[in-house]
């Protein structure tokens, strides 16, 4: 964090609200980040006690006295309010991004945009950020949204925007893209996002910015017939697909790879695109990459046939044989409504043919007890269900296909490079895993004020930057050596990895203690349990062992 320059940067932009309030905001936030990373907990309450237990170490590392009172709940809440101020945070974020790119000599070609949802366990009056919404698991929760722009290949957060939980994702991409572009100071970016980034205005804005996009189209929503029409035209032209291989499956000698190792087949077409941005109409050429992922195809086919099987069973069960305890549908409208509901539930509209007959059973009932003889009528419907072969075959044919759109030239981004680049969208998703994990959890946040929530998210993404940089430095160093790191898997010292996570490397340092003695004993502090693996990790991160051994000096 010292090399990242977090403390002086924050102190330049955040000024103490009162004079004589102890350590500066930059130092308070820096040590709070250390608490996040070491204790994997973002509640404010334990921070003060943690600082008290580590006063000696924190004072030695910072070169100045550290006081417990500097980390009271009130002081930490004050820091959150400071970080929640939009103008202040934008300045911090821009300057930090520029510094990290320069200090670590980071590549600035590919930017990824994605959004996630955080939650809180309470409601407030007149909320701006905290809004009730439906979660993926189906329940309704008080939510907010986090929009993130990150830098390849390390997944470094560049821009973080906190938005209301009920906002649609589509409009969030343009502001994040424009802020990231300010930090990267150039043109020719490749911006990668999910299908929510595929809005035509978003793509057009990137064209105006002289940048490129790579995004899967939400074709079922915006252009529902596009995939079918392009596949039909391709099939009519011979249906010749280009195989796509992972880089590691291509022989180093340049020979053709084993076709059985292909992960996908693809072809492309071009089309003109027109849109209006800021009142001006622009036109550009767009490549459509139609890609059939073989693993996705298998998954879709399995899902399709599973839905068909379950839907057919549910449809047949609508009209059971007449027997005691079996309720019968007696109205045609009710039957048709039930069929429609099942088709929607299993997404099988058009996949079945139906034939149904109305059956009426009449019987004479003899009167008794003063009642007259009568005719009792029982009505039921009998539904016959059969598959629609043409619709099923069409769905099977389209299984595994997705359309990707880009305005980047084939010379700069081949079909294979585009497919492999999008596969790396997991880089952005890894950041969200961290923000939903134990260490940096935004689901839920344990705060009651919206400005505290916004400030805490900003703080957590600073910690995410630390984790991403440590990942990157260790993995790059190991790749350069052609080596792997061992002794970071608990209970399996021999297991090694070329791609260690920062979380695992941090865990390896658990159990190291600095034993201090009363001043009157005049004994040197003792550092315990420091092993070669710790020195190895520090070396990979470009750090010196003096960080630890200097603590033993008075």
N, C-alpha and C positions, 0 to 999 in steps of 0.2 A: 504493500500500500504506500510505502514511502516512495518507491520508484514511480508509482502511478501518480503521485503528487496530490492525493485526495485532501490531506489536511491543509496545506497552504492554499489550495484552490478554493475550498469552502470558506476559509477565513478571509479570502479576498472578496467573496461575494456575499457572505453572511456576516453581519455586524452584530455584536452583542447588544441585546435589548437594554441592558443596564450596565453601568460601569462597576468594576470590581466584583464581577460575578464568577470569578474563578477561571478555570481553564476555558480556552476559546472554543467556539462551536466546532471548529475543525478538529480539535483534539478530542472533544467529547464524542463526536460522530465516528472518528477513527477507532477509538477504543470500543464504542458500541458495535461497530462492525466486527471487531475482533471477538467480541462476546457472541455475536451471531454465529460466526464461523467455528468457534471452539465449543460452544454450548449447544448449538443447533436449536435455538429458542429465541423468539422475538418479543416475548412479553417484556414490558418495562420493569415490572416489579423486582425480578431477581438481579438486575444489572448492578444496583448499588452494592448489594452483598458480595457479588462476584468481584467488583472492583476492590472492595475492602480486603478480600482474600489475596489479591494480587497486587497490592499497592507497591511493594518493593520492585517487582518485575516491571510493572508499568512505568514507574518513575525512572528506572534505569534505562528502559528502552526509549522513553521520550526525552530524557535528559532534563526533566523538570519535575517538581513535586506534583503528585496526583492526589486529589482529595476525594473521599467518598461522596461528599455533598455535591460535587460537580456532576454526579450521576443520579440525583434524586428524580423521582417521577416528574416533578414540575420542570426540572431542567431538561429532561429528555423530551417532554411534551413541547417545550419551547423550541427545541431543535426540529421536531416534526413540523411545527407550524412554519418555521423558517424554510424548510425544504419543500413545503406545499405551495409556496408562492411561485406562480407560474414564471414570472420574469426572472426570478432568481434561479429557479431550476433549469430553465432553458440555457442561461449563461453557463452554469456549472456543467451541464451536459455537453454543450458545444466545446467548451475549453478542454474538458476531460477527454472527449473523443479525439480532438486534434492532437493532444499530448500523447495519448496511447498509440495513435497511428505513427507518430514521429518517433517516439522512444522505442517501440517494439518493431518498427519497420513493417507494418501490417499491409497486406494486400487490400486494395480498396475497389475491386472490380465488381464483386457480387454482394448484394444486399438482400436480405430476406425480411418479409413483412408477414406478421401473423398476430392474431388476437386471442386472448383467453379471458376467462371469467373468474373473479374472486368473490368471496362471500363474507358476510358478517352475520352475527346471530342476534341482531336487534334491529329495531326500526327507530327512526327519529322523525321529528316534525319537519315538514317542508324539505324533504330530501332533494338533493341535486344529483349526487352520485349513487346513493344507495336506493336501488329500485327493485321492486319485486319482479321476479322473472322465473321462467320454467327452466330448471336444470336438466342436464343430459339424463340423469337418473329418473326424471319424471316429476319430481317434487318441486314445489315452488319455494324459492329462497330469496333473501335480500342480497342482491348482487351489485357488482360494479364490473367494468370492463377494463382490461389492460391491453393496449396496442403497443406492439414492440417492433422496432426495426433493428436487425442484428447484422453483423458483418461476418461474411465467410472468410476463411474456413473454420475459424475458431468459435463461432457462435457468440461473438462479443456484442452485448447490447449497446446500441448507439443512441436510440431514441426511445423514450417511454412516455406514453400518454395514458392518463387515467380518465375514463369516460363513464357516463351514466350507464347503469346496468340494463336499461331498456332501449338503448340506442342500437340501431342496425349496424352491422359490421361494415357494410359497403362504403359509407362516407368516411370511415376512419383512415383509409389507406392513403389518400392524397396528402393530408397534413403530415403524417408520419414520413412519407416519402420525401416531401419537400424539406422537412427538418433534417433528415438524414443527408440529403443532397447538400445542404448548407455546410454540414460537418465535413463531408468528403471533398468539397471544393473542386468539382470537375464535372465533366460530361462522360458519356459512354458507359454508365453503370448498367449492369444487368440486375433487374429487380425481380425477385422470385417470390411468388405468393400462392396461396390456395385459391379455390374457385371464387371465393368472395372478393378477391382482388380483380376479377375478370370484367367488372363493369366497364362499359365502353368508354365512359368519361375518364375513368382511372387510367386505362391504357392510353387514351389520347393525351392526357396530361403528361405522361412519361415521354411520349413522342415529342411533344412541344419542348420538354426539358432536354431533348437530344440524348435520351437514355433509352434502354431497351427493357422489355418485360418478357417474362416467361411464366405462363399461368395456365392451368387447366380451365377449360370453358365450362361454365354451368349450363351446358347445352340443353339439358332437359327443361330448364326454366326459361332461358332466353331464346334458344334456337332448337326447339325439340326435334325438328326433322333433319338437322344438319348432319348428325352422325349417320343416320340411315341413308341419306342421299349421297354422301361422300363414299360410304362403303359400297353402295350399289354401283356407282360410277367406277370405282376402283376395281371391283369384281368384273365388270364388263370390259375393262381394259386389260385383263389378264391376272389381276390380283397378286402382283409381285411385291412382296414385303422385304425390307432390309432387316437382317437380323441384328439385334442389339446385344452386346456383350459387356460384362463387367471388365474393368481395366485389368484386373488380376487374371482373367481368363484369356487374355490376348497374349500369344507367345512373344517373348522378348526378341526373338529373331525376326519378327515382322511377318511370319507366315500366317496363313489363315487359321483362325481358331476352330476348335471342334464345334460343328453346328449344334450338337446336342447340349452345349453349354449356353446357348442363347437364352436370355431372360425375357426377350420380347421380340416382336416383329413390328415394323413401322413403315409408313410411307407419308409423303407430304404433298400438299397442294398450296397454292398461293391465291390470295384474293385481295382486291382493293378494299380499304376501309375509309370511311368518312365520319367525322364527328365535329361538333362545335365546342370549342374551348374559349371561354371568355369572350363570346360573341363572334369569334372568328372560326370559319370552317376550314378544317385541315383534312388532307388526304394522304394516306400512306399505304405501303404494301405490307400485308400480314401473311406470315407463313402459318399454316395449320398442319400440325404434326399429329397424325393419327397413329396411335401406339396401342398394340395389344400386348399387355403384360400376361405372360403365361401363368404366373402364380395367381394374379388377379382373375384370370379367366377361369381357372379351376375353382376358385372361391365363389365366383359369381354363379357358375354352373351348379355347384353344390347347393348354394343358397336358393337358386331358382327352383330346382327340383324338390328341395325341402319345402318351399312355400307352396308349390303346386300340390304336393302330397297332402300337406296339412289343410290347404284350402278345400281340396276335393273331399276330404273326410268331414270337414265342417259343413260343406254344402249338402252332402248326402244325409248328414244327421239332422238337417232341417225338416225332413219328411220321413220320420221313422215308421216302421210297420205299426199298424194299429194294435196296441196292447195296453194292458193296465199300467198306469203310471207314465205313459208317454204322451206328452202334450202335443196336440196336432195344430198346425196352422190352418185356419179356416177361411182366410181372406187372401185373395190374390195380391192385393197391395202390400200386405204384411210380408208375404213370401218374397216379392220382388225387392222390398226394402231390406230384408235379411240377406238376400243374395248380394245386393250392392254393398252392404256393410262388410261382408266377408271378403269381397273382391278388394275393397279399400284396405282392410286390415292386412291382407297377405300380398297386396300389390300384384294382383293377377287379373286385372281388367282385360278382357278380350281373349284370355287364354282357355276359356271353356265355352262349349255349346250347351244350351239348356233345352229341355223339353219337359213340360209338366202337364199333368192332367188333374182335373178336379174330380174327385170321387165322392159320391153321395150315397150313403147307406140309409135306407128307410126301413122302419119296422113298426108294426102295429102294436100299440100298447093298450091293453084292456083297462077300461076304467074301473075304479073301485072307490069305495068311500064317498060315493056321491059324485065322483068325477066321471066325465064322459070318456068314451074311447077316443084315442088320438093317434096320430102318426108322428113318430120321433125321427128326426133327420140328423145324421152325423156327417159332417163335411171334413174332408181331408184332401191334401194335395200330395201327389206323388211326383217327385222331381227326379229326372234322369240327367246325369252329368256326364259329359264326354269332353275330352281334350280337343283343343283347336290346333291341329298339327302345324298349320302355316304360321300362326302367331308364336308357337313354342319354338319352331325352327328359326324364326327371325330373331327371337330373343337369344337363343343359343348362339346364333351367328354373331351377334353384337357383344357377346360376353367377353369381358376383359379389355374392351376398347375404350380409350379416352382420347379426347382432343385437347391438344396443347396449342396455345397461340403465342407467337413471338414476332417481334419486328426486327430481331437481330438477323443478320445475313447468315447464310449457310457457311460462308467462308470463315466466319468468326464463331459460329455455333452450329455444329453438325447435328443431325438428328440424334445420334448416339450421345453426344455431349449434352444435348438438351435433356434427354431422358435421365442420364446419370446425374445431371445437375439438380433436376427436380427431386430425384430420389434422396438427395441430401437435405431435403426440407426437414428431415429429422433433426438437423442442426438447430433450427428454430424451436422445434418441439422439445428438444432436450432442455432448453432454457425454461420452458413452461413446466417441464417435469420438476425442475428445481424449484420453481415458484409454487408448485403444488406439493412439494415434498416436505419432509420434516424440518429441514434446515431453514428454508426461506418461504414458508407456507403463506400464501395469500388466500387460502380457503380452509379455515376462516382467518380473518384478521381480528385480533382482540382489542379493538379500539371502538369508541363510541362517537367520535366526532369525524366528520368527513375530511376536514383539513388534516387531522392526525392520520387518517387512512391514506390520503394522498402522499403525505410526507413519508409515511412508513413504506409505501410501495417504492417510492424513489430511493429510499435508503436500502431496501432489499435488493433493488436492481444494481446498486453500487456493489453490494456483496456478490451478486451474480457476475459482475464484471471481474471481480477478483478470482472467482472460481474458474471462469472461462479462460482467463489469461494463464492461470497455473496449469490447467489442462493443456493448453496450447504449448507452453514453454517446455513442459515435461515430455510431451509426445514428439515435438520437433527435435529435441535433444536426443531422445531415444532413436528416432528415425535416422538421424544423422550418424549415430553410432552403429546402427543396425542391431540394437540391443533391446532387452526387455527388463522390466522392473519386477523384482521378486520381493517377498516378505511383506506384501500389503494386503494379503488375504488372510483374515483371521482363521486360525486352525489349519492352514495349509501354506506353510512357509516356502515350499518348493514351487508353488504355482506362480507363474510370471505373466506379465502382459506388456505389450508395446504401447497400449493406450490406457494408462492408469487415470482414474478420475481424481480430482482434487480431494473429494470426500474420503476416498480410501487412503490417500497419502496423509491427510490430516489425522485420520484414525491411527495411523502407524506411530504418531507422536504421543498417543495417550500413554500415561504412566511415567513420563519424564517429570521429575520433580526437582525443584531448587530448594535445598534444605539450608535455612539460615539460622544463625545462632545469636544469642543476645550479645550486645556490644561489649559487655564486660568480659566475655570469654575470648574475644580477640581471635576467633577462628574463621577461616575462609569458607564461604558458602560452598556447598557441594552439589554438583549436578549429577543426578542419578539416571541410570537406564538409557543413556545415550549410546546407540549402537551404529554399526556401519551403514545400515539401511537409512538411518536418518541423515547421515552425511551425504549419502547417495542422492536422496531426494533434494536436499538443499543444493547440491551441485547441479542437478537437472533444472532447478528453478533459477539458477544463476545467483544463488545466495551463498554467503560464507558461514562456516560453522562458528565464527566469532559471535554471531547473533546469540548463541547459547553460551559459549564458554566465557564470554566477557561478563556474563551475569555473575560469574564466580568471583569477580574482582570487587573490591570494596567500592 
